[in-house]
Amino acid sequence: MKTGSHLQMRWMELLVASCFVGVGLLVITDSIRVGNAWGSDGPEPGYFPFYIGCLLVGGAVWVILHTLLAWKQDGGKEVFAEKHEFNLMLLMLIPTAVFTAAIFVLGIYVASLIFVAAVMVWQGKYSYFKSITVGAGISAALFLLFEIWFLLPLPKGLIETWLGY
């Protein structure tokens, strides 16, 4: 196979590390915005996230430097994914991206039910009944765990709003 017909690992390492730098900088910036010092009554809201963001940036910069320093040594031989493997990844990435977008319209519980059931039918070849039952059970468990037990509201959609949640 020709060198240009697959995705090299080093490019993926740089891409992922760059994303982590971005996320880390976002966390650091927001931590500074909300306060990241030690106040008279303890840590401010951004105290711990600030250091998590620093760790994210530090680790990502380490990966970037390591990848760049090894650039000539590895010669680009290590393959991240061949074309058919990359296509298999897209088969899960695209539905996951649709699920993430659906959360904003349907809410996390309904979107999760649909996503789990659809993946079970599509990938696992399970029956519709079993897939919908498992999807509903997972969504119900998430609702009980977050909304009832932890009292942590998650994104709601039209149905939950209509039901009064």
DSSP file with accessible surface (Angstrom, degrees, kcal/mol):
  #  RESIDUE AA STRUCTURE BP1 BP2  ACC     N-H-->O    O-->H-N    N-H-->O    O-->H-N    TCO  KAPPA ALPHA  PHI   PSI    X-CA   Y-CA   Z-CA
    1    1 A M              0   0  161      0, 0.0     5,-0.1     0, 0.0     2,-0.0   0.000 360.0 360.0 360.0 139.6    0.0    0.0    0.0
    2    2 A K    >   -     0   0  167      1,-0.1     3,-1.5     2,-0.1     4,-0.1  -0.318 360.0-118.4 -69.6 153.9    1.3    3.5   -0.8
    3    3 A T  G >  S+     0   0   93      1,-0.3     3,-0.8     2,-0.1    -1,-0.1   0.858 111.5  52.8 -61.9 -35.5    2.3    5.8    2.0
    4    4 A G  G 3  S+     0   0   80      1,-0.2    -1,-0.3     3,-0.0    -2,-0.1   0.488  89.9  78.3 -81.4  -1.6   -0.3    8.4    1.1
    5    5 A S  G <  S+     0   0   45     -3,-1.5    78,-0.4     2,-0.0     2,-0.3   0.340  93.5  46.8 -93.3   8.1   -3.2    6.0    1.1
    6    6 A H  S <  S-     0   0   35     -3,-0.8     2,-0.5    76,-0.1    76,-0.2  -0.946  88.1-100.1-141.8 165.5   -3.6    5.8    4.9
    7    7 A L  E     -A   81   0A  59     74,-1.8    73,-3.2    -2,-0.3    74,-1.1  -0.767  38.3-130.9 -90.8 123.1   -3.8    8.2    7.8
    8    8 A Q  E >>  -A   79   0A  28     -2,-0.5     4,-1.3    71,-0.2     3,-0.6  -0.508   8.6-131.4 -76.6 144.1   -0.5    8.4    9.7
    9    9 A M  H 3> S+     0   0   44     69,-2.7     4,-2.6     1,-0.2     5,-0.2   0.871 103.2  61.7 -60.2 -40.2   -0.5    8.0   13.5
   10   10 A R  H 3> S+     0   0   28     68,-0.4     4,-2.1     1,-0.2    -1,-0.2   0.853 101.7  51.6 -62.4 -33.4    1.6   11.1   14.1
   11   11 A W  H <> S+     0   0  136     -3,-0.6     4,-2.4     2,-0.2    -1,-0.2   0.890 110.8  48.0 -69.7 -37.6   -1.0   13.4   12.5
   12   12 A M  H  X S+     0   0   34     -4,-1.3     4,-2.9     2,-0.2     5,-0.3   0.894 109.5  53.3 -68.2 -38.3   -3.7   12.0   14.7
   13   13 A E  H  X S+     0   0   66     -4,-2.6     4,-2.4     1,-0.2     5,-0.2   0.926 111.7  45.6 -60.9 -43.5   -1.5   12.5   17.8
   14   14 A L  H  X S+     0   0   24     -4,-2.1     4,-2.3    -5,-0.2    -2,-0.2   0.908 113.7  49.4 -66.3 -40.6   -1.0   16.1   16.8
   15   15 A L  H  X S+     0   0   99     -4,-2.4     4,-2.1     2,-0.2    -2,-0.2   0.951 114.6  42.8 -64.1 -49.3   -4.7   16.6   16.1
   16   16 A V  H  X S+     0   0   69     -4,-2.9     4,-2.3     1,-0.2    -2,-0.2   0.928 114.8  50.1 -65.5 -43.1   -5.9   15.1   19.4
   17   17 A A  H  X S+     0   0    5     -4,-2.4     4,-2.2    -5,-0.3    -1,-0.2   0.906 109.4  52.1 -62.8 -39.2   -3.2   16.8   21.4
   18   18 A S  H  X S+     0   0   64     -4,-2.3     4,-2.3    -5,-0.2    -1,-0.2   0.895 108.0  51.7 -63.9 -38.2   -4.1   20.2   19.8
   19   19 A C  H  X S+     0   0   74     -4,-2.1     4,-2.6     1,-0.2    -1,-0.2   0.910 109.1  50.4 -63.4 -40.7   -7.8   19.6   20.8
   20   20 A F  H  X S+     0   0  100     -4,-2.3     4,-2.8     2,-0.2    -2,-0.2   0.868 107.8  53.2 -66.2 -35.9   -6.7   18.9   24.3
   21   21 A V  H  X S+     0   0   30     -4,-2.2     4,-2.7     2,-0.2     5,-0.2   0.943 110.6  48.2 -61.1 -45.4   -4.7   22.1   24.4
   22   22 A G  H  X S+     0   0   38     -4,-2.3     4,-2.2     2,-0.2    -2,-0.2   0.931 113.8  44.9 -60.8 -46.4   -7.8   24.0   23.2
   23   23 A V  H  X S+     0   0   75     -4,-2.6     4,-2.6     2,-0.2    -1,-0.2   0.924 113.5  50.9 -64.2 -44.4  -10.0   22.4   25.8
   24   24 A G  H  X S+     0   0    0     -4,-2.8     4,-2.7     1,-0.2    -2,-0.2   0.917 110.5  48.5 -60.3 -42.7   -7.4   23.0   28.5
   25   25 A L  H  X S+     0   0   87     -4,-2.7     4,-2.8     2,-0.2    -1,-0.2   0.885 110.6  51.9 -66.2 -36.3   -7.1   26.7   27.6
   26   26 A L  H  X S+     0   0  121     -4,-2.2     4,-2.5    -5,-0.2     5,-0.2   0.931 111.2  46.9 -63.3 -44.3  -10.9   27.0   27.7
   27   27 A V  H  X S+     0   0   42     -4,-2.6     4,-2.4     2,-0.2    -2,-0.2   0.928 113.7  48.1 -63.4 -44.8  -11.0   25.5   31.1
   28   28 A I  H  X S+     0   0   27     -4,-2.7     4,-2.3     2,-0.2    -2,-0.2   0.944 112.4  48.9 -61.3 -47.2   -8.1   27.7   32.4
   29   29 A T  H  X S+     0   0   93     -4,-2.8     4,-2.0     1,-0.2    -2,-0.2   0.924 114.0  44.9 -61.0 -45.4   -9.8   30.9   30.9
   30   30 A D  H  X S+     0   0   72     -4,-2.5     4,-2.2     1,-0.2    -1,-0.2   0.866 110.3  55.3 -69.3 -33.7  -13.1   30.1   32.4
   31   31 A S  H  X S+     0   0    5     -4,-2.4     4,-1.1    -5,-0.2    15,-0.3   0.901 108.5  47.9 -64.4 -39.8  -11.6   29.2   35.8
   32   32 A I  H  < S+     0   0   98     -4,-2.3     3,-0.3     1,-0.2     4,-0.2   0.902 109.3  55.0 -65.6 -38.7   -9.9   32.6   35.9
   33   33 A R  H  < S+     0   0  177     -4,-2.0    -2,-0.2     1,-0.2    -1,-0.2   0.912 115.3  36.9 -61.3 -42.7  -13.2   34.2   35.0
   34   34 A V  H  < S-     0   0   58     -4,-2.2    -1,-0.2     1,-0.1    -2,-0.2   0.566 129.1 -88.0 -89.3  -7.6  -15.0   32.6   37.9
   35   35 A G     <  -     0   0   13     -4,-1.1    11,-2.6    -3,-0.3    12,-0.3   0.407  37.2-166.3 104.4 121.0  -12.1   32.9   40.3
   36   36 A N        +     0   0   42     -4,-0.2     2,-0.1    10,-0.2    -4,-0.1   0.147  54.4 100.8-125.1  20.0   -9.4   30.4   40.8
   37   37 A A  S    S-     0   0   48     -5,-0.1     7,-2.4     6,-0.1     2,-0.7  -0.361  80.7 -97.3 -96.5 178.5   -7.7   31.6   44.0
   38   38 A W  E     -B   43   0B 158      5,-0.2    -2,-0.1    -2,-0.1     2,-0.0  -0.880  47.0-159.8 -96.8 112.7   -8.0   30.3   47.6
   39   39 A G  E >   -B   42   0B  19      3,-2.7     3,-1.4    -2,-0.7     5,-0.0  -0.219  34.8 -93.4 -85.8-179.3  -10.6   32.6   49.3
   40   40 A S  T 3  S+     0   0  134      1,-0.3    -1,-0.1    -2,-0.0    -2,-0.0   0.785 128.1  41.6 -65.5 -26.8  -11.1   33.2   53.0
   41   41 A D  T 3  S-     0   0  150      1,-0.4    -1,-0.3     0, 0.0    -3,-0.0   0.184 128.6 -80.0-106.7  16.1  -13.8   30.5   53.0
   42   42 A G  E <  S-B   39   0B  10     -3,-1.4    -3,-2.7     0, 0.0    -1,-0.4  -0.773  81.9  -6.9 121.7-164.8  -11.9   28.0   50.9
   43   43 A P  E     -B   38   0B  53      0, 0.0    -5,-0.2     0, 0.0    -7,-0.1  -0.375  64.7-124.0 -70.5 142.3  -11.3   27.5   47.2
   44   44 A E    >   -     0   0   75     -7,-2.4     3,-2.1     1,-0.1     4,-0.4  -0.358  38.9 -93.0 -75.1 166.8  -13.1   29.6   44.7
   45   45 A P  T 3  S+     0   0  103      0, 0.0     3,-0.2     0, 0.0    -9,-0.1   0.787 124.7  45.4 -56.4 -30.2  -15.2   27.8   42.0
   46   46 A G  T 3> S+     0   0    1    -11,-2.6     4,-2.1   -15,-0.3   -10,-0.2   0.389  84.5  98.3 -95.2   5.8  -12.4   27.8   39.4
   47   47 A Y  H <> S+     0   0   56     -3,-2.1     4,-1.2   -12,-0.3    -1,-0.2   0.965  91.5  31.4 -60.3 -57.8   -9.7   26.6   41.8
   48   48 A F  H  > S+     0   0  127     -4,-0.4     4,-2.1     1,-0.2     3,-0.2   0.925 118.3  53.7 -71.4 -43.0   -9.7   22.9   41.0
   49   49 A P  H  > S+     0   0   53      0, 0.0     4,-2.9     0, 0.0    -1,-0.2   0.876 103.1  60.4 -58.9 -33.0  -10.7   23.2   37.3
   50   50 A F  H  X S+     0   0   36     -4,-2.1     4,-2.2     1,-0.2    -2,-0.2   0.941 107.9  42.7 -58.4 -46.2   -7.8   25.7   36.8
   51   51 A Y  H  X S+     0   0  114     -4,-1.2     4,-2.3     2,-0.2    -1,-0.2   0.849 111.7  54.1 -73.1 -31.1   -5.3   23.0   37.7
   52   52 A I  H  X S+     0   0   95     -4,-2.1     4,-2.5     2,-0.2    -1,-0.2   0.926 109.3  49.5 -64.1 -43.5   -7.1   20.3   35.7
   53   53 A G  H  X S+     0   0    0     -4,-2.9     4,-2.6     1,-0.2    -2,-0.2   0.903 109.3  51.7 -61.5 -40.2   -6.9   22.7   32.7
   54   54 A C  H  X S+     0   0   50     -4,-2.2     4,-2.9     1,-0.2    -1,-0.2   0.907 109.9  49.2 -63.0 -41.6   -3.1   23.2   33.4
   55   55 A L  H  X S+     0   0  130     -4,-2.3     4,-2.8     2,-0.2     5,-0.3   0.902 110.4  51.2 -63.7 -41.0   -2.7   19.4   33.5
   56   56 A L  H  X S+     0   0   49     -4,-2.5     4,-2.3     2,-0.2    -2,-0.2   0.941 113.9  43.1 -60.3 -48.3   -4.6   19.0   30.2
   57   57 A V  H  X S+     0   0   28     -4,-2.6     4,-2.8     2,-0.2     5,-0.3   0.935 114.7  50.3 -64.9 -45.7   -2.4   21.7   28.5
   58   58 A G  H  X S+     0   0   42     -4,-2.9     4,-2.1    -5,-0.2    -2,-0.2   0.931 113.0  45.3 -59.3 -46.4    0.8   20.3   30.0
   59   59 A G  H  X S+     0   0   39     -4,-2.8     4,-2.1     2,-0.2    -1,-0.2   0.904 114.2  48.8 -64.7 -40.5    0.1   16.7   28.9
   60   60 A A  H  X S+     0   0    6     -4,-2.3     4,-2.6    -5,-0.3    -2,-0.2   0.909 110.2  50.3 -68.2 -40.1   -1.0   17.8   25.4
   61   61 A V  H  X S+     0   0   61     -4,-2.8     4,-2.9     1,-0.2     5,-0.3   0.909 108.5  54.2 -64.0 -38.1    2.1   19.9   24.9
   62   62 A W  H  X S+     0   0  178     -4,-2.1     4,-2.7    -5,-0.3    -2,-0.2   0.933 109.6  46.7 -59.5 -46.1    4.2   16.9   26.0
   63   63 A V  H  X S+     0   0   58     -4,-2.1     4,-2.7     2,-0.2     5,-0.2   0.922 112.5  50.2 -64.0 -42.5    2.5   14.7   23.4
   64   64 A I  H  X S+     0   0   36     -4,-2.6     4,-2.6     2,-0.2    -2,-0.2   0.949 113.7  44.7 -61.2 -48.2    3.0   17.4   20.7
   65   65 A L  H  X S+     0   0   94     -4,-2.9     4,-2.8     1,-0.2     5,-0.2   0.923 113.7  49.8 -62.9 -44.4    6.7   17.8   21.6
   66   66 A H  H  X S+     0   0  114     -4,-2.7     4,-1.6    -5,-0.3    -1,-0.2   0.916 112.8  47.6 -60.8 -43.3    7.3   14.1   21.7
   67   67 A T  H  < S+     0   0    5     -4,-2.7    -2,-0.2    -5,-0.2    -1,-0.2   0.924 114.1  46.1 -65.3 -43.6    5.6   13.6   18.4
   68   68 A L  H >< S+     0   0   91     -4,-2.6     3,-1.0    -5,-0.2     4,-0.3   0.891 112.0  50.7 -68.1 -38.9    7.5   16.4   16.7
   69   69 A L  H 3< S+     0   0  149     -4,-2.8     3,-0.3     1,-0.2     4,-0.3   0.820 114.0  44.8 -68.2 -29.7   10.9   15.2   18.2
   70   70 A A  T 3X S+     0   0   22     -4,-1.6     4,-2.5    -5,-0.2     5,-0.3   0.362  84.2 107.5 -92.4   6.7   10.2   11.7   16.9
   71   71 A W  H <> S+     0   0   68     -3,-1.0     4,-1.2     1,-0.2     5,-0.3   0.900  83.9  36.0 -54.1 -51.9    9.1   12.9   13.5
   72   72 A K  H  4 S+     0   0  196     -4,-0.3    -1,-0.2    -3,-0.3    -2,-0.1   0.843 114.6  57.5 -74.5 -32.3   12.1   11.9   11.5
   73   73 A Q  H  4 S+     0   0  169     -4,-0.3    -2,-0.2     1,-0.2    -1,-0.2   0.915 110.1  41.5 -64.3 -44.8   12.7    8.7   13.5
   74   74 A D  H >< S-     0   0   42     -4,-2.5     3,-1.7     1,-0.1    -1,-0.2   0.797  87.2-156.2 -79.9 -24.3    9.3    7.2   12.8
   75   75 A G  T 3<  -     0   0   40     -4,-1.2    -3,-0.1    -5,-0.3    -4,-0.1   0.624  58.4 -75.9  63.7  10.8    9.2    8.2    9.2
   76   76 A G  T 3  S+     0   0    1     -5,-0.3    -1,-0.3     1,-0.1   -67,-0.1   0.721  98.8 128.4  75.6  20.2    5.4    8.1    9.1
   77   77 A K    <   +     0   0  168     -3,-1.7     2,-0.5   -69,-0.1    -2,-0.1   0.795  43.1  90.7 -80.0 -28.6    5.3    4.3    9.0
   78   78 A E  S    S-     0   0  105     -4,-0.2   -69,-2.7     1,-0.0     2,-0.4  -0.575  71.2-148.1 -74.6 123.4    2.9    3.9   11.9
   79   79 A V  E     -A    8   0A  43     -2,-0.5   -71,-0.2   -71,-0.2     3,-0.2  -0.754  17.4-165.4 -97.6 132.2   -0.6    3.9   10.6
   80   80 A F  E    S-     0   0A  65    -73,-3.2     2,-0.3    -2,-0.4   -72,-0.2   0.932  75.9 -18.9 -76.2 -50.8   -3.6    5.2   12.5
   81   81 A A  E     -A    7   0A   4    -74,-1.1   -74,-1.8     4,-0.0    -1,-0.3  -0.947  58.2-129.3-159.5 136.9   -6.2    3.7   10.3
   82   82 A E     >  -     0   0   45     -2,-0.3     4,-2.6   -76,-0.2     5,-0.2  -0.363  46.7 -95.7 -74.3 168.4   -6.4    2.2    6.8
   83   83 A K  H  > S+     0   0  148    -78,-0.4     4,-2.3     1,-0.2     5,-0.2   0.911 125.4  48.0 -57.7 -45.1   -9.3    3.6    4.7
   84   84 A H  H  > S+     0   0  119      1,-0.2     4,-1.6     2,-0.2    -1,-0.2   0.872 112.6  49.7 -67.0 -33.2  -11.7    0.7    5.5
   85   85 A E  H  > S+     0   0   85      2,-0.2     4,-1.8     1,-0.2    -1,-0.2   0.897 109.6  51.2 -69.8 -39.4  -10.9    1.1    9.2
   86   86 A F  H  X S+     0   0   80     -4,-2.6     4,-2.1     1,-0.2    -2,-0.2   0.900 107.4  53.6 -64.3 -39.1  -11.5    4.8    9.1
   87   87 A N  H  X S+     0   0   79     -4,-2.3     4,-1.4    -5,-0.2    -1,-0.2   0.883 106.0  53.2 -63.1 -37.1  -14.9    4.2    7.3
   88   88 A L  H  X S+     0   0  109     -4,-1.6     4,-0.5     1,-0.2    -1,-0.2   0.886 107.2  51.7 -64.4 -37.9  -15.8    1.9   10.2
   89   89 A M  H >X S+     0   0   76     -4,-1.8     4,-2.6     1,-0.2     3,-1.3   0.907 106.4  53.9 -64.4 -40.1  -15.0    4.7   12.7
   90   90 A L  H 3X S+     0   0   53     -4,-2.1     4,-2.4     1,-0.3    -1,-0.2   0.827  95.8  68.0 -63.6 -29.5  -17.3    7.0   10.7
   91   91 A L  H 3< S+     0   0   81     -4,-1.4    -1,-0.3     1,-0.2    -2,-0.2   0.746 113.9  29.5 -62.6 -23.9  -20.1    4.5   11.0
   92   92 A M  H <X S+     0   0   67     -3,-1.3     4,-1.8    -4,-0.5    -2,-0.2   0.718 116.5  58.8-101.8 -31.0  -20.2    5.3   14.8
   93   93 A L  H  X S+     0   0  104     -4,-2.6     4,-2.5     2,-0.2     5,-0.2   0.934 104.2  50.3 -65.1 -44.6  -19.0    8.9   14.7
   94   94 A I  H  X S+     0   0  101     -4,-2.4     4,-2.4     1,-0.2     5,-0.2   0.953 112.4  44.7 -64.6 -48.9  -21.8   10.1   12.5
   95   95 A P  H  > S+     0   0   33      0, 0.0     4,-2.6     0, 0.0    -1,-0.2   0.892 113.3  52.8 -61.7 -33.9  -24.6    8.6   14.6
   96   96 A T  H  X S+     0   0   53     -4,-1.8     4,-2.5     2,-0.2    -2,-0.2   0.904 108.6  49.4 -67.3 -38.7  -22.9    9.9   17.7
   97   97 A A  H  X S+     0   0   57     -4,-2.5     4,-2.3     2,-0.2    -1,-0.2   0.910 111.4  49.3 -65.5 -39.8  -22.7   13.4   16.3
   98   98 A V  H  X S+     0   0   95     -4,-2.4     4,-2.6     2,-0.2    -2,-0.2   0.918 110.3  51.4 -64.3 -42.1  -26.4   13.2   15.4
   99   99 A F  H  X S+     0   0   39     -4,-2.6     4,-1.4     2,-0.2    -2,-0.2   0.932 109.0  50.7 -58.5 -45.8  -27.2   12.0   18.9
  100  100 A T  H  X S+     0   0   70     -4,-2.5     4,-0.6     1,-0.2     3,-0.4   0.918 112.7  45.5 -61.4 -43.1  -25.3   15.0   20.4
  101  101 A A  H >X S+     0   0   59     -4,-2.3     3,-0.9     1,-0.2     4,-0.6   0.887 108.0  58.2 -67.0 -35.9  -27.2   17.4   18.2
  102  102 A A  H >X>S+     0   0   23     -4,-2.6     4,-3.6     1,-0.2     3,-0.7   0.781  91.3  70.8 -66.3 -25.3  -30.5   15.7   19.1
  103  103 A I  H 3X5S+     0   0   25     -4,-1.4     4,-1.6    -3,-0.4    -1,-0.2   0.892  94.5  55.0 -57.6 -37.3  -29.9   16.3   22.8
  104  104 A F  H <<5S+     0   0  170     -3,-0.9    -1,-0.2    -4,-0.6    -2,-0.2   0.795 120.5  29.5 -69.4 -26.1  -30.5   20.0   22.1
  105  105 A V  H <<5S+     0   0   87     -3,-0.7    53,-1.3    -4,-0.6    -2,-0.2   0.864 134.2  26.3 -97.9 -46.9  -33.9   19.3   20.6
  106  106 A L  H  <5S-     0   0   55     -4,-3.6    51,-0.7    51,-0.2     4,-0.5   0.611 105.4-117.6 -94.6 -16.5  -35.2   16.2   22.3
  107  107 A G  B  X< -C  156   0C   0     -4,-1.6     4,-2.0    -5,-0.6    49,-0.3  -0.049  34.9 -79.1  88.4 160.8  -33.3   16.3   25.6
  108  108 A I  H  > S+     0   0   36     47,-2.4     4,-2.1     1,-0.2     5,-0.2   0.851 124.6  52.8 -70.2 -31.1  -30.8   13.8   26.8
  109  109 A Y  H  > S+     0   0   14     46,-0.5     4,-2.1     2,-0.2    -1,-0.2   0.946 114.2  38.4 -74.4 -46.4  -33.2   11.2   27.9
  110  110 A V  H  > S+     0   0   33     -4,-0.5     4,-2.4     2,-0.2     5,-0.2   0.924 117.9  50.8 -69.2 -42.3  -35.3   10.8   24.7
  111  111 A A  H  X S+     0   0    3     -4,-2.0     4,-2.8     1,-0.2    -2,-0.2   0.902 110.7  49.9 -62.0 -38.7  -32.2   11.2   22.6
  112  112 A S  H  X S+     0   0   10     -4,-2.1     4,-2.9    -5,-0.2     5,-0.3   0.910 108.6  51.8 -66.0 -42.8  -30.4    8.5   24.6
  113  113 A L  H  X S+     0   0   51     -4,-2.1     4,-2.4     1,-0.2     5,-0.2   0.952 114.3  43.1 -57.7 -48.5  -33.4    6.1   24.3
  114  114 A I  H  X S+     0   0   88     -4,-2.4     4,-2.8     2,-0.2     5,-0.2   0.922 115.4  49.1 -65.2 -43.7  -33.4    6.6   20.5
  115  115 A F  H  X S+     0   0   47     -4,-2.8     4,-2.6    -5,-0.2     5,-0.3   0.947 113.6  44.4 -63.0 -49.7  -29.6    6.3   20.2
  116  116 A V  H  X S+     0   0   32     -4,-2.9     4,-2.4     1,-0.2    -1,-0.2   0.944 116.8  46.1 -62.0 -46.4  -29.3    3.2   22.3
  117  117 A A  H  X S+     0   0   10     -4,-2.4     4,-2.4    -5,-0.3     5,-0.2   0.928 113.6  48.8 -63.4 -43.9  -32.2    1.5   20.6
  118  118 A A  H  X S+     0   0   52     -4,-2.8     4,-3.1    -5,-0.2     5,-0.3   0.918 112.6  47.2 -64.7 -41.8  -31.0    2.4   17.1
  119  119 A V  H  X>S+     0   0   32     -4,-2.6     4,-2.7    -5,-0.2     5,-1.3   0.901 111.1  52.1 -67.5 -38.4  -27.5    1.3   17.7
  120  120 A M  H  <5S+     0   0   33     -4,-2.4     6,-2.0    -5,-0.3     4,-0.5   0.923 116.1  40.1 -63.4 -41.1  -28.7   -2.0   19.1
  121  121 A V  H  X5S+     0   0   33     -4,-2.4     4,-0.7     4,-0.2    -2,-0.2   0.946 123.2  39.7 -71.0 -47.2  -30.9   -2.6   16.1
  122  122 A W  H  <5S+     0   0  105     -4,-3.1    -3,-0.2    -5,-0.2    -2,-0.2   0.945 132.1  19.5 -71.9 -50.6  -28.4   -1.4   13.5
  123  123 A Q  T  <5S+     0   0   92     -4,-2.7    -3,-0.2    -5,-0.3    -2,-0.1   0.858 133.0  37.5 -90.2 -40.3  -25.1   -2.8   14.9
  124  124 A G  T  4<S-     0   0   37     -5,-1.3    -3,-0.2    -4,-0.5    -2,-0.1   0.547  92.4-135.2 -91.4 -11.6  -26.2   -5.6   17.3
  125  125 A K     <  +     0   0  165     -4,-0.7    -4,-0.2    -6,-0.3     2,-0.1   0.822  48.4 157.5  60.7  32.0  -29.2   -6.9   15.2
  126  126 A Y        -     0   0  116     -6,-2.0    -1,-0.2     1,-0.1    -2,-0.1  -0.465  48.3 -91.0 -80.5 163.3  -31.4   -7.0   18.3
  127  127 A S     >  -     0   0   66     -2,-0.1     4,-2.4     1,-0.1     5,-0.2  -0.285  31.1-116.4 -70.2 158.8  -35.2   -6.9   18.0
  128  128 A Y  H  > S+     0   0  172      2,-0.2     4,-2.8     1,-0.2     5,-0.3   0.904 114.8  52.5 -61.4 -43.2  -37.0   -3.6   18.1
  129  129 A F  H  > S+     0   0  164      1,-0.2     4,-2.4     2,-0.2    -1,-0.2   0.951 112.3  43.0 -59.8 -50.8  -38.8   -4.6   21.3
  130  130 A K  H  > S+     0   0  107      1,-0.2     4,-2.6     2,-0.2     5,-0.2   0.913 115.5  50.2 -62.6 -41.3  -35.6   -5.5   23.1
  131  131 A S  H  X S+     0   0    0     -4,-2.4     4,-2.6     2,-0.2    -2,-0.2   0.924 112.7  44.6 -65.6 -44.7  -33.7   -2.5   21.8
  132  132 A I  H  X S+     0   0   89     -4,-2.8     4,-2.8     2,-0.2     5,-0.2   0.902 113.2  52.4 -67.5 -38.5  -36.5    0.0   22.8
  133  133 A T  H  X S+     0   0   70     -4,-2.4     4,-2.5    -5,-0.3    -2,-0.2   0.940 112.7  43.4 -62.2 -47.3  -36.8   -1.7   26.2
  134  134 A V  H  X S+     0   0   57     -4,-2.6     4,-2.7     2,-0.2     5,-0.2   0.932 114.4  50.5 -65.2 -44.3  -33.1   -1.4   26.9
  135  135 A G  H  X S+     0   0    0     -4,-2.6     4,-2.4    -5,-0.2    -2,-0.2   0.921 112.8  46.3 -59.4 -43.0  -33.0    2.2   25.6
  136  136 A A  H  X S+     0   0   39     -4,-2.8     4,-2.7     2,-0.2    -1,-0.2   0.902 112.0  51.5 -67.2 -39.2  -35.9    3.1   27.8
  137  137 A G  H  X S+     0   0   41     -4,-2.5     4,-2.5    -5,-0.2    -2,-0.2   0.917 111.3  46.8 -63.8 -43.3  -34.4    1.3   30.8
  138  138 A I  H  X S+     0   0   72     -4,-2.7     4,-2.7     2,-0.2    -2,-0.2   0.930 113.7  48.2 -64.5 -45.0  -31.1    3.2   30.4
  139  139 A S  H  X S+     0   0    9     -4,-2.4     4,-2.4    -5,-0.2    -2,-0.2   0.911 112.4  48.9 -62.8 -40.5  -32.8    6.5   30.0
  140  140 A A  H  X S+     0   0   51     -4,-2.7     4,-2.8     2,-0.2    -1,-0.2   0.917 111.3  49.7 -65.0 -42.1  -35.0    5.9   33.1
  141  141 A A  H  X S+     0   0   58     -4,-2.5     4,-2.7     2,-0.2    -2,-0.2   0.915 111.3  49.0 -63.4 -41.8  -31.9    4.9   35.1
  142  142 A L  H  X>S+     0   0   53     -4,-2.7     4,-2.9     2,-0.2     5,-0.5   0.911 111.2  50.5 -62.7 -41.8  -30.1    8.0   34.0
  143  143 A F  I  X>S+     0   0   41     -4,-2.4     4,-1.9    -5,-0.2     5,-1.1   0.948 113.3  44.6 -61.1 -48.5  -33.2   10.1   34.9
  144  144 A L  I  X>S+     0   0  104     -4,-2.8     5,-2.8     3,-0.2     4,-0.6   0.919 116.2  47.5 -62.2 -43.5  -33.4    8.6   38.4
  145  145 A L  I  <>S+     0   0   56     -4,-2.7     5,-2.4    -5,-0.2     6,-0.2   0.956 125.2  25.4 -63.8 -52.7  -29.7    8.9   39.0
  146  146 A F  I  <5S+     0   0   55     -4,-2.9     6,-3.7    -5,-0.2    -3,-0.2   0.932 129.7  35.0 -83.4 -47.6  -29.2   12.5   37.9
  147  147 A E  I  <<S+     0   0   29     -4,-1.9    -3,-0.2    -5,-0.5    -2,-0.1   0.895 131.2  24.6 -78.1 -39.7  -32.6   14.2   38.4
  148  148 A I  I  <<S+     0   0   97     -5,-1.1    -3,-0.2    -4,-0.6    -4,-0.1   0.915 130.5  31.9 -93.0 -52.5  -33.8   12.4   41.5
  149  149 A W  I   <S+     0   0  184     -5,-2.8    -3,-0.2    -6,-0.2    -4,-0.2   0.972 133.2  25.7 -76.1 -54.7  -30.8   11.1   43.4
  150  150 A F  S   <S-     0   0  114     -5,-2.4    -1,-0.2    -6,-0.2    -3,-0.2   0.587  92.7-135.9 -85.7 -10.1  -28.1   13.7   42.6
  151  151 A L        +     0   0  139      1,-0.2    -4,-0.2    -6,-0.2    -3,-0.1   0.879  56.3 143.3  53.8  41.3  -30.6   16.5   41.9
  152  152 A L        -     0   0   89     -6,-3.7    -1,-0.2    -7,-0.1     2,-0.2  -0.904  44.6-142.5-114.7 103.4  -28.6   17.5   38.9
  153  153 A P        -     0   0   94      0, 0.0     3,-0.1     0, 0.0    -6,-0.0  -0.458  15.5-162.3 -70.8 133.9  -30.8   18.6   36.0
  154  154 A L        -     0   0   40     -2,-0.2   -45,-0.1     1,-0.1   -11,-0.0  -0.680  42.8 -61.3-107.1 167.6  -29.6   17.5   32.5
  155  155 A P        -     0   0   67      0, 0.0   -47,-2.4     0, 0.0   -46,-0.5  -0.201  56.0-154.0 -55.5 130.8  -30.7   19.0   29.2
  156  156 A K  B     -C  107   0C  50    -49,-0.3   -49,-0.4   -48,-0.1     2,-0.1  -0.774   5.4-156.4-105.4 153.2  -34.5   18.7   28.6
  157  157 A G     >  -     0   0    5    -51,-0.7     4,-2.1    -2,-0.3   -51,-0.2  -0.328  43.9 -73.0-111.3-163.5  -36.3   18.6   25.3
  158  158 A L  H  > S+     0   0  127    -53,-1.3     4,-2.5     1,-0.2     5,-0.2   0.881 127.1  52.0 -63.9 -39.7  -39.8   19.3   24.2
  159  159 A I  H  > S+     0   0   86    -53,-0.2     4,-2.3     2,-0.2    -1,-0.2   0.941 111.4  45.0 -67.2 -46.8  -41.3   16.2   25.8
  160  160 A E  H  >>S+     0   0   13    -54,-0.3     5,-2.9     1,-0.2     4,-0.6   0.892 114.0  50.6 -65.1 -37.1  -39.9   16.8   29.3
  161  161 A T  H ><5S+     0   0   94     -4,-2.1     3,-0.9     1,-0.2    -1,-0.2   0.922 110.4  49.4 -64.4 -43.0  -40.8   20.5   29.1
  162  162 A W  H 3<5S+     0   0  212     -4,-2.5    -2,-0.2     1,-0.2    -1,-0.2   0.869 109.7  51.9 -63.4 -36.3  -44.4   19.5   28.1
  163  163 A L  H 3<5S-     0   0  104     -4,-2.3    -1,-0.2    -5,-0.2    -2,-0.2   0.543 122.2-107.3 -78.4  -8.5  -44.5   17.0   31.0
  164  164 A G  T <<5       0   0   67     -3,-0.9    -3,-0.2    -4,-0.6    -2,-0.1   0.660 360.0 360.0  95.4  16.8  -43.4   19.8   33.4
  165  165 A Y      <       0   0  155     -5,-2.9    -1,-0.2    -6,-0.2    -2,-0.1  -0.689 360.0 360.0 -94.4 360.0  -39.8   18.7   34.2
